[in-house]
Amino acid sequence: MLKTRITEQYGLKVPFINAGMAFIATAPLVRAVCNAGGMGMLGIPAMPPDVLQAAIRDVKAVDPACFGVDIIARFSGIEHIEVCVTEKVPVVVFFWDDAPDEWLSRLRAAGSHIWFQVGSVEEAKAALRHGAQGLVVQGSEAGGHNRAAAATFSLLPAVIDAVPSVPVMAAGGIADGRTVAAALALGADAAFCGKRGPSMTFSTSFKWSAVGVPFRRGISSTTRAQHSAWQA
C-alpha cells in the first residue's frame, strides 16, 4: 500500500483521486473509484441541486472511505452548498473562481475539508490564506479549464516548497505508472487524474476503466443520458 498524507488522513488505500469533470465525474465513476480504494470526486457544474443530492446519496450508499465534490462557483449557488452541508460532504474542491466567504464558513461548520485547485505559486499562497486544507496543483498539460503558469512537474515542486504545510495533489499529464511515480517522488500526496486522450480512457498504473466504469468515445452513455435528463 502506498502511504501519503492523503491516504492516512482520508483513509484511502491508494493515493488516487479522479478529477471532478462536468458530465463525466458522475456517481458511477465516483463509486467505482471509491470502491477501488481511491477518492471519488463528483463534478457538479450544470447539476441542479436535487440531482446533486441524489448523486451524493448514490455515492454514500457504497460506504466510501472518503469522497468529494468539485465546484466552480460561477456554475453553482448557495443551494448547492446547502446540499453539501446537509449531506456532510467530506471534501469540497473549489476551482477557477473565488469561493464566497459565506460558502466556506457554511462548509467548514459542517465539517467539510476545503481544497483549492491552483495553477501558480501565487494562487497556492492565496488559497492557504483562505484556509485551504489541500491543494490540487494543475499543470499546463491538464484539460478543461486551465490557467496554469507552468507544466505539472515544474509547478508541483515550486508549490510544495512555497506551502509545505498542506497536502498537495498533482493534476495534468498523469497518464501512466511512471508519471504517478514521478509526481509522488516530487512530493505529491496523490494523483488527481482526469481524461487521457479523446477516447476518454482513464489511466494511471491504476486505470479508471479497470474499476468498472464503461466509457465510449467522447462521453459515456451514462453521462449522455444524465445530461439529457438534467436539461429536460
C-alpha positions in Angstrom: 0.0 0.0 0.0 1.3 3.5 -0.9 1.0 5.7 2.1 0.9 9.5 1.9 -0.6 12.3 4.0 -3.8 11.9 1.8 -4.2 8.2 2.3 -3.6 8.4 6.0 -5.8 11.5 6.6 -8.7 10.3 4.5 -8.5 6.5 4.9 -7.6 5.7 1.3 -5.9 2.5 0.1 -4.3 4.2 -2.9 -3.3 7.9 -3.5 -5.6 8.4 -6.5 -8.4 10.9 -6.9 -10.5 11.3 -10.1 -10.8 14.8 -11.4 -14.3 16.3 -10.9 -15.1 16.7 -14.6 -18.5 18.0 -15.6 -20.8 15.4 -17.1 -18.1 12.7 -16.7 -17.4 12.5 -12.9 -20.9 11.4 -12.0 -21.9 8.9 -9.4 -21.0 5.7 -11.2 -17.4 6.8 -11.7 -17.1 8.2 -8.2 -18.5 5.0 -6.7 -16.1 2.9 -8.7 -13.0 4.9 -7.7 -14.1 4.8 -4.0 -14.6 1.0 -4.3 -11.1 0.7 -5.7 -9.6 2.4 -2.7 -9.2 6.0 -4.1 -11.2 9.1 -3.5 -14.1 9.7 -5.9 -14.8 13.3 -6.8 -18.2 14.5 -8.2 -18.1 17.2 -10.9 -21.2 19.2 -10.4 -21.3 22.1 -13.0 -24.8 22.1 -14.6 -26.2 19.8 -11.9 -29.4 21.1 -10.3 -29.3 20.9 -6.5 -31.7 17.9 -6.4 -29.6 16.0 -8.9 -26.5 16.8 -6.8 -28.2 15.5 -3.7 -29.3 12.3 -5.4 -25.7 11.8 -6.7 -24.2 12.3 -3.3 -26.6 9.8 -1.8 -25.8 7.3 -4.5 -22.1 7.6 -3.7 -22.7 7.3 0.1 -24.6 4.1 -0.5 -21.3 2.3 -1.1 -20.0 3.5 2.3 -16.9 5.1 0.8 -13.8 5.9 3.0 -14.0 9.4 1.5 -15.4 11.3 -1.4 -15.7 14.9 -2.6 -17.5 17.4 -4.7 -15.7 19.7 -7.2 -17.3 23.2 -7.6 -16.8 26.1 -10.0 -18.5 28.9 -8.3 -20.0 30.6 -11.4 -21.9 27.5 -12.2 -23.2 27.0 -8.6 -25.1 28.7 -5.9 -25.7 28.7 -2.2 -28.3 26.0 -2.7 -25.5 23.6 -3.9 -23.5 24.5 -0.8 -26.5 23.8 1.4 -26.8 20.3 -0.2 -23.2 19.6 0.6 -23.8 20.9 4.1 -26.9 18.7 4.6 -25.1 15.6 3.2 -21.9 16.3 5.1 -19.6 16.0 2.1 -16.2 15.2 3.4 -14.1 17.2 0.8 -15.2 20.2 -1.3 -12.8 21.4 -4.0 -13.1 24.9 -5.5 -11.6 25.9 -8.8 -11.4 28.8 -11.2 -13.5 31.4 -9.2 -13.0 32.7 -5.7 -15.5 31.0 -3.4 -17.6 33.4 -1.3 -16.7 33.5 2.4 -20.2 32.6 3.3 -19.9 29.3 1.4 -16.6 28.5 3.0 -17.9 29.2 6.5 -21.0 27.1 6.0 -19.0 24.1 4.7 -16.4 24.3 7.5 -19.1 24.5 10.1 -20.5 21.2 8.7 -17.1 19.6 8.9 -16.1 19.6 5.2 -12.5 20.0 4.3 -11.8 22.7 1.8 -9.4 22.2 -1.1 -8.5 24.6 -3.9 -7.2 23.9 -7.3 -4.4 26.2 -8.3 -2.2 26.9 -11.3 0.6 29.0 -9.8 2.5 29.6 -6.7 0.7 32.8 -6.1 -2.7 31.1 -6.3 -1.4 28.5 -3.9 -0.4 31.1 -1.3 -3.8 32.9 -1.7 -5.6 29.6 -1.2 -3.6 29.0 2.0 -4.7 32.4 3.3 -8.3 31.3 2.7 -7.7 28.3 4.9 -7.1 25.6 2.3 -6.7 22.1 3.7 -5.4 20.7 0.5 -4.2 21.9 -2.9 -4.7 20.4 -6.4 -1.8 21.7 -8.4 -2.8 21.8 -12.1 -0.1 22.0 -14.7 -0.5 23.2 -18.2 -0.9 19.7 -19.6 -4.3 19.3 -17.9 -7.5 19.5 -19.9 -10.6 21.6 -19.2 -10.4 25.0 -17.5 -6.7 25.7 -17.3 -4.6 28.8 -16.4 -1.5 27.1 -15.2 1.7 29.1 -15.1 3.9 26.1 -15.9 3.9 22.3 -16.6 2.9 20.0 -13.8 6.4 18.7 -12.9 7.8 22.3 -12.8 4.9 23.8 -10.9 4.4 20.9 -8.4 7.7 21.2 -6.5 7.5 25.0 -6.6 4.1 24.9 -4.9 5.3 22.3 -2.4 8.3 24.5 -1.4 6.1 27.5 -1.0 3.3 25.9 1.0 4.6 22.7 2.6 2.1 22.6 5.4 -0.9 21.2 3.4 -1.3 18.0 1.3 -0.8 18.6 -2.5 -2.3 16.6 -5.4 -0.7 16.6 -8.8 -3.0 17.2 -11.9 -2.1 17.3 -15.5 -0.2 14.8 -17.6 -0.6 12.0 -15.1 -1.1 9.2 -17.6 0.7 6.1 -16.5 2.6 4.5 -13.7 5.8 6.4 -14.5 4.2 9.8 -14.2 2.4 8.8 -11.0 5.8 7.7 -9.6 7.3 11.0 -10.7 4.6 13.0 -9.1 5.0 11.2 -5.8 8.8 11.5 -6.0 8.4 15.2 -6.4 6.4 15.4 -3.2 2.8 15.0 -4.3 0.4 13.3 -1.8 -1.9 11.9 -4.5 -2.5 11.9 -8.3 -5.6 13.8 -9.4 -6.5 12.1 -12.7 -8.8 13.1 -15.5 -9.1 12.0 -19.1 -6.2 10.7 -21.2 -6.8 11.3 -24.9 -10.0 11.7 -27.0 -11.2 8.1 -26.3 -11.8 9.1 -22.6 -9.7 6.2 -21.3 -8.8 6.9 -17.7 -5.4 5.7 -16.9 -2.5 5.6 -14.5 -1.0 2.4 -13.2 -4.5 2.2 -11.6 -7.0 2.6 -14.6 -10.4 4.1 -14.1 -11.6 1.8 -16.9 -10.5 -1.2 -14.8 -12.8 -0.3 -11.9 -15.9 -1.0 -13.9 -17.0 2.3 -15.5 -17.8 2.0 -19.2 -16.7 4.8 -21.5 -17.4 5.4 -25.1 -15.5 7.8 -27.4 -16.3 11.4 -26.4 -18.6 10.9 -23.3 -20.1 7.9 -21.7 -23.5 6.7 -22.5 -24.4 7.1 -18.8 -23.2 10.7 -18.9 -25.1 11.4 -22.1 -28.3 10.1 -20.6 -27.9 12.1 -17.4 -27.0 15.3 -19.2 -30.2 14.9 -21.3 -32.2 14.3 -18.1 -30.8 17.5 -16.4 -31.8 19.6 -19.4 -35.3 18.2 -19.6 
